[in-house]
Amino acid sequence: MSVLLCADIGNSHTTLGLLDDGDVVDHWRVATDERRTADEWGVLLRSLLHDSPVPGPLRGVAVCATVPAVLHEWREMLRTFHGDVHRVVVEPGVRTGLPVLMDNPREVGTDRIMNALGAVRLFGGPAIVVDFGTATTFDVVSPRGEYVGGAIAPGIDISLEALGRRGAQLRKVELLRPRSVVAKNTVEALQSGMLYGYSSLVDGIVRRMAAETGYADRELTVVATGGLAPLVLEECSVVTEHRPWLTLLGLELVFARNP
C-alpha cells in the first residue's frame, strides 16, 4: 500500500507518522534540532522509512511547522530526497476548509489549525483542543466548525526547567504522581505543584472558555493531544477525549484538499 508521510515540526520535538485513510500505521518522535541540515534530515528520514514494517512507497508528504529554520531545511530535504513525491506545506494560501475567525489568521500556528481541523473531523463542534507541547495551547472550535480563538500557557517541561534554573535549591525532577498534594519533601513538592497545578490550570481555562462562549450548555468535546498529555491526563476532569495523533490527522485532511 502507499502511505502519506505527515510531519508536525514543533519547537522541541518533531512527530512523524505514516497515515493510511485516517489510521496511523507507523510513527516516530525525534528532537527538533535547528542545527540539523537538509542532508541530515534526509538521511534520518530515509533510515526511519527503511526500517518501518509498513510496505509500499510514499504517496505524498504533508508538513506543518512552528520553527521556520527547520522548515527551510525540510523544504530543501524534500526537494533533494523526495522530489518526485507530491508535498503540501501548510502555510498561508493552502486550503484547509477551516474558517479562522481571528484578528490576524496568519498569527495562528499551523499545528493549532491542524488540531482544530482534526477535532472537527472526528467530533464536530463545539470542541476545545488542549495540546500539551513546548507550550500548552487551547483552541476553540464553534458548533459550525470555525476556529474562534484560544489561549497559550507555558508548557510543563519548560516550566520545570525554569524552576530548576531560577530556583537556587530547586532542580528538574521526573514528573510522577506524589504521595499527596501536601508534599513532605522538595521533590514531591515540585511534582505536586506541576501535576496538580497544571491539571487545575487546564480545567480552569477550559471551564472559563466554555462559559464565555456559551458552549458549557452544549455537548462540548474537550480533546487532549501532544507528547506531554499522558503526564497529567488522569488529573484533568474536563478532558473527554485523548487523540495523540490529532495534528497528523489534520495534515492528512489538508493534503487531500490540496491535490
N, C-alpha and C positions, 0 to 999 in steps of 0.2 A: 504494500500500500504506500501511497505518497502522503507525507505529513507536512504540516505547517510548523515552521520554527518561529516561536514567539519569544521576544526578549524584552524584559522590563528592566531598564538600566536605572537603578536607584543610587542614592548618594553613597551608601555603604556596601550594598550587595546588588548583584545582577541576577535576576531569576530568569532561567531559560526553560522553555518547555516545548515538547513536540505534541501538537494537537491534531486530533482527527475528529472532526464534527462534534466539538464540544468536550471531547474526552482528552485529558492529559495523559498521554501514553508513556511519556518519559519526561524527566525534569532534572534540573541541576540548579544549585545556588553557589555562585562564585563571588569573590571580592571584586568590588568596583575600584580598580586602580587607575587613576588618571595618568600614571606613567606608562601604562601598557600600550604598546604601539599596535597599529593595524595588523602587522605581521604576527605579533604575539597573540592577539585575539583570534586571528585566523588559525594559527596552529592549535590553540586551545580548543576552539570550536570543532575543528576537524578531528581532534582526538576524542572529544566527547561523542560526536556523532559516530565515529568509527566503532567505539566501544558499546554503543547503545544496542540493546537487543531488538529495537524496533527496525524492521526491514524497510526497504524502499527509499527512493530519493526524496528530496525536499520539493514540495510543490510551490513553496514560497516562503518569504520571511516577513514578519511584522515586528516593528520595533517602536518602543516609546522610551524616552529618556529624560531625566532631570539633570543630567550632567553634560553640558554642551561639549566639553573637551573630549569626553569618552564617545559621545555620539559622532563627533567628527571622525574619530578613528574607526568606528563601526561602519560609517559610510564608505570609507576607503577600503576597509576589510571586505565588505560585501561586494564592492566593485571588483576587487582583485581575486577573491576566492570563490565568489558565487555570482559572477557577472551574468550568467545565463538564467538566473532564478528571479522570478518576479518578487519585488520587495516593496513594502509600504512602510514609510517612516511617519509616525503620527506627528503632525505639525500643522500650523495654520494652512488652510486650503484643502486639507484631507477631509473627505466626507465621513462623518461619524453617525449622523442621524440623531444626534442628541442636542437639542436646543440648550444653549448655555446662557442663563439669564444673570450675567454678571456685569459690573460696570465696564470691565475690560476682559472679555473672554480669553484673550491671549495670555493673561496672567495665570490662568489656572493650569497647574501641572498636568501634562498629558496622562500620567499614570492615574490621576484622580478622575479624569474624564473616562478613562478605560474602566475604572472601578464602577463608576456610576452607570456606564453602558452595560456592564456585565450584570449589575443588580437589576436593571430594568428588564433585561432579557430573562433572567431567572425568576424574578419575583414581581415584576411590575412596580408600581408606586402606590403609595409613598414608601420611601425607603431612606435609611441613613446608613452610609458605609463608614466604618471605622477601620482605618489602615494603620497597623502598628509597624512602623518602619523607623528610619532615622528620625523622622518627625511622626507624631501621631496625628493623623488628619481625619476630619469629619466632613462628609459630603452628603448633601441632602438632595433627594430626588422627589419631585412632585408627583401627585397621582396621575398626571398627564405625561410622565416620563421626561420631565425637564430638569436640568441641573440648576438648582436655585441658589446655591451658596454653600458655605461650610465654615470650618474653623481649623486652626493649626496649633498644636501644642508640642513642646519638646518631647522627643522620643524617650523611651525607657533607658536605652543604652547610653545616650548622651547625657541624660540626667544623672545616671550613676557615675559616669566618667567625670562630670563637672563636680560632683560631690567629692570624688577622690582627689581631684586636682586642687580644689579650693579649700577643702577641709583639712587642716593640719594633722588631725588624728583620725581621719577617715580614709577608707580605701574602697576600691571597687570590689564588690562581693558577688558571688553567684546568686542569682535571683531564685530563691526557693521559698516555699511557704514556711514562715517561722512557727514556733510552737504556739504563740499567742500574739495578739495585736500589741499588747503591753509587753515589750521585749525586756529581757533580763541581761542582754549583752549588746555590744555595739554592732556586731554582725547582724544579729536578728533585728535590731532596731532599724538598720538600713533596709533589711528585707521587708519589714513591716511597713515602713514608710513608702517604699516603692510599690510593693504588691497591692496593699490596701489603698494607698494614696492614688495610684493610677486607676484602679478599678472604680474608685469613687469619682475620680475626675471624669472617666468615661460615662458612668451612669448619670452624673450631674449634667454634663454638657448635652447628652442625648435627650434627657428629660426636658431641659430648657428649650432645646431646638423643637422638640415635639409640641411643647406648649405654645411656643411663639408662632409656629406655622399652623397650628390647629390640627396637626396630624395625630395628636395624642388620642383623639376621639375616633380615629380610623384604625384600620388594620395595618399598622406600621411594621415594616420589616427592618430589623437592625442587623446588618451584616458585618462580621469581623473578618479581616483579611490581613495579610502581611506576615513577615517572618517571625515577629515577636508576639503575635497574638496568643499562641498557646501558653505563654508565661502568665497571663492574667485573665484568660478567658473564663475560667471557672468562677472567678470572683465578680464578674460583670453581670449584674442581674438583668440588664436591658437587652443584651445580645440574644437574638433569636436564631441566627444562622452563622455558621463558620464556613467560609469558602476560601481556602488558601490560594487558589489559582484564579481568583476573580479578575485580576488585571490581565492575565493571559487570555481569558475568555473574551474580554473586551477587545483585545488585539485581534483575535480571530474574527470577531464580528466586523471590525473596521476593515480588515483585509478583504472580506467578502464584499464590502461596499465599494472597494476601490480596485476593480479588476484591471 
